[in-house]
Amino acid sequence: MKTDKNTVVGFVLLGLLFFLYFWYSNKQQNELLATKQKQEDSIRRVNAANIKPADIAAAKIDSLKRDSASRVSAAGDFTTAAIGTEQLVTLENKLMKVTFTSKGAQVKSVELKNYKSAVDGKNVVLSEQSQLGYSINTSANQSTETSNLIFTASQPVTNPDQSQTINFTLAAANGETITHQYVLKDDAYMIDWNVSMTGADKLLTQGLLNVNWHPATFQREKTAAYERQMSNICFSEGNEFDYISAKSTRKFEKPVQWVSIVQQFFNSTLIAKNSFTAGQVNWARKTDSSNALATADFALQMKVPAAASVTVPFQLYYGPSDYNILKKQAPDMDKIVNLGRDMYSFVRPINKYIIMNVFDFFAGFVKNFGWVVLLLTLFIRLVTAPLTYTSYLSGAKMKVMRPELDTLKKKFGSDQQGFAMEQMKLFREAGVNPLGGCIPALLQIPIFFALYSFFNSNIGLRGQEFLWSHDLSSYDSIAHLPFNIPAFGDHVSLFTITAVLTSFLISIYNMSMTPTQDNPALKYMPYIFPFMLLFIFNRLPSALTWYYTVSNLITLGLQFVIQNYIINHDKILAKIDEKRKAPKTKSKWQSKYEQMMESQKKLQDMKNKTPNKK
């Protein structure tokens, strides 16, 4: 098939124009931002110079005094807890290092020992700048959050099963006490958190425990923007998994078993063993250029027994969003791993029962995950081979019929309806399905969406190197651009280029197997579709673009071998001739289609015969 050189040149020139336009626009925008920043810095320096050091110190001291007085007043009977000194206590197991603070008797930070941050190469840290507490009555007319009070920490205790326990205690002058007990097991990401109260009937109003959790997440992967996109809030409400991503608010109307703030590969989860009775969450992704991803505000309520002394059991999970780990935690927590949701939920069974098991099988004896992806690709192509062969056979039939179709095209000229009717008749006589070659494209749709979900959520790919890619869970970059191109990014992915080029070759080959098209949209599709893939793929995980490259190379190889060494075109032509001689039966669809085409042709002929009135 002769390619349209003018079209190719046109697309190249168009791409260069886009490139130059985005470069010039980005340069102007950066210069404008730099000028604006200089002006703001200058104004800030002038204002700062006008403030005397003595005024700054006085304002700071005054602010501290007011804050201290406010906390003492709110503390009521727990006055001593309002003015204590914060103390940090650290517990460690094989998987993580947990730092607790006596202020609020809560988790201050969690360092994961087996995972490195893509930002600075240090261990991943979760629960930074997060607060977790609940409201208590401190006196007749006062209340405060436990996160504002200083608890007394005990010495950590190592239990016979190698788990560690630490207690934080808060005592009032009237005998009321609150104890937070944390238990860290030797080989787990889960922390048991037990809240015990003496005088709960006075500390809580109408036995209602109002828990307030304000978690925040920060960048741990290569790009904050993509990690924000993968972030969401997950929860179990009424023992059913659900999540919010596009929305910013969710009001819980059924009992809530657990809530979680999720980033691409990690999550922080609060589990209520007795379930929260109601509540709501407000959350938002950050939109600035910082490494902050999102913040959330959970307001959760729980009805506790009407007794003087109560113990409320919770659990806290800080760790990887690993399917095999999460399924051993609370019910439905494994669904935090996005293997297919909403309109793509049909791919979840494919991932859960096929893709994941095959991937784990190959990963059991192949250490490099790039080769695991290649083996997974070979497996998928092997399973879909029968349908693929059928489509290639259909393509071969179209190829041997092309001379006849070209003759028909010349015969009918601009009469598209007449040509369509004769073409349909020719296909029916020869027993050819013109849509048979579409099967590989249709097969790619569910497989692509399944692998898109799988590779985006598979923490096993994180940090895995292959060829020039340093992280198969993120894009590979061979060049960094000095500007950002909308929908493309500020880098060039080599696996994206290989995927696009192989897709272009497949499109060219497929077009050579079909009749010549006058429709510009169909004629230029081999150039348009790969051009679109360039923008779609450039920010996707390199594992996915590597899969697409391998799959395309297999397709090209199969097409060449099958068309040249397996399929006998002379035999196909002979079978087509036999089909023509055999008696024909029309399906209802064929009959209706031909009737429709005949009606349209007659209508067009009538219009052509009607003289124009002047």
Secondary structure, DSSP 8 states (H G I E B T S, - for coil): ----HHHHHHHHHHHHHHHHHHHHHHHHHHHHHHHHHHHHHHHHHHHHHTS-HHHHHHHHHHHHHHHHHHHHHHHGGGGGGGS----EEEEE-SSEEEEEETBTTEEEEEEEEEEE-TTTSSEEEESTT-EEEEEEEEETTEEEEGGGSB-EE---EE-TTS-EEEEEEEE-TTS-EEEEEEEE-TT-SEEEEEEEEESHHHHSGGGEEEEEEE-EEE--SS-HHHHHHH-EEEEEETTEEEEESS-SEEEE-S-EEEEEEE-SSEEEEEEEEEEE-EEEEEEEE--SSSSEEEEEEEEEEEE--SSSEEEEEEEEEEEE--HHHHTTSSTTGGGGS-S--GGGGGGHHHIIIIIHHHHHHHHTT---HHHHHHHHHHHHHHHTHHHHHHHHHHHHHHHHHHHHHHHHHHHHTT-HHHHHHHHHHHHHHHT--TTGGGHHHHHHHHHHHHHHHHHHH-GGGTT--BTTBS-TTS---SEEEEEEETTTEEEE-HHHHHHHHHHHHHHHHHHHTS-----HHHHTHHHHHHHHHHHHHTTS-HHHHHHHHHHHHHHHHHHHHIIIII--HHHHHHHHHHHHHS-----HHHHHHHHHHHHHHHHHHHHHHS----
